């Protein structure tokens, strides 16, 4: 057991001596200076195989209005009585906004970034 420890100590001292000798004499060959490597080229997207252009389809004939409808019956505005639901009017709208803020949290534009 003592012989093994003595061998380890001798090997350690020889290694320390070699290291110290190398430090005192300095390196005979200067350390090579790393040449700058060219930057890696960026990946370029390959062009998609575009389908060949199709011949333009002939335009369908214009739809004729139904004969039983005239200009006076084609009303596109909603009547005055069809107002927005009371749920989204007045103080109820503020209440809905507060509930939505509590349930959903801040808008995405106001949230801190996630990493």
N, C-alpha and C positions, 0 to 999 in steps of 0.2 A: 504494500500500500504506500509506503514511504518512497519507494523507488519510482512509482508512477507519478507521484507529486513532484519529485525532483526532476523527472523528465519533462513534465509540463512547464516547470519554472525555467529550465534551460531553454526550451523551445521559445518561451515568451521572451527571455532575455535576448536570444539570437534575433528574433523578429524585431524587437525594439532597437537593437543595434543596427540592423539593416535599414530600418526606417530613419533612424537618426543620422546614419551615414549618408543616406539619400538627401535628407534635408540640408546637411552641412555642405555637400558638394554641389547642390543645385541640380537641376535637370539639364542634361547635356543637350537634349533636343527640345526646342521651345514648343509649347503647346500649340497645336494647329489652330488657326483662327477659322471659325466656321464661316463658310461662304454663305451669303444670303441666298436662300432658296427662292425661286420664283413663286409667286402666289399661284395657288391652285386655280385652274380655270373654272368659271362658273358653269353650272349645268344649264344647258339651253334646252328649252322645251322643243320636243319634236313636233313638226306641224302635223295636224290631224289629216287624215285622209278625207278631204272634202268630197261630199257626194257631187256627182256631175250636175250642172244646172239643168233643171227640168224645163221643158217648153212651157211658156205661160199658158195657164188655163183660160179658156174663153170666159168672159164675164157672163154671169147668169143674167137673164132679162130682169129689168127692174120690176119689183112687186107692185102691182096695181092695188090701190086701196080698195077695201071692201065696198061694194056698191051701196050697202045700207048705212055707211058712215059718211058724214060730211065734215067740213071744217069746224063746225060748231060743236060737234060731239067729241072732238079729239082734244080733251082738256088734260094737260099734263101736270098742272099744279094741284097740290092737295087742298082740300077745302079748309076754311078757316077754323072749323071746329076740331080738326085733327091736329091738336097741338102735342108737344112733347109730353111724355109721362110726368106726372107730378113727382115721381121718385127722383128725377134729375133736375128739379126746379127749386130755386130759392135756397133755404137753409138745408133742405134735404140733399142738395148737391154737395154742400160742404160736408155734411155728415158722411155721405158716400165716399168722398175723397179722403176723409180722415180714416175711415174703416179700411179703404184700399191701401193707404199708406202703412197702416199697422200690419195688415195681412201680408202685403207684397214687399214691403221694405222700400228703400230708396229707389229712385229711377236708376237705370243702369248707367246713365251718364254721370251720376253723382256718387257712385260706389267706388271705393278704392280698387286698384288693380289687384287681381289674384295672381299669385306666382306658383 
